[in-house]
């Protein structure tokens, strides 16, 4: 993910606009856990203080997929621990989607920022407008990724919520650690590229402070 908006409210507005653009007739009954709950949850968590910077550090220095980090939090909050098979299926889709679509868009966006248009006899306004459109498409691609992951992980909209004896905090942190290990990230190491105890606590806290998920 990128730092798309200084005003995180606009980030949430775009997420909502994306869901209604997919299906303008969508009602609260149609917005089941298998489609837009994850998108709204991820957008809200990402907008929490400090979470954007944390995620971008893990993305840029640890090669983490921010969408997968947020998905691990969502599943842990709503359903519990991911199985090895679920994570394998989710990562198989996400790694391909990220490599073939999201990463090239991000590379193009980042390449445009430090290269002044004047060096190419291009109007600066034209270059910036193009960069902004690429940013928007990159974000939309990640929104599609989130919607697809929800469908991969939850077989139906009536999937059971966590039992009363399930600790969402433990599930969230377990899912994050499992993902980090499978993604080749260091866990609980001093390096900035590692997913450390403070990161786990911050992500879990942001996930748990969200309102009821229906």
PyMOL commands that set and color helices and strands:
alter all, ss='L'
color gray80, all
select helices_A, chain A and resi 8-22+37-46+51-62+66-78+84-114+117-120+124-153+168-182+197-208
alter helices_A, ss='H'
color red, helices_A
deselect
rebuild
show_as cartoon
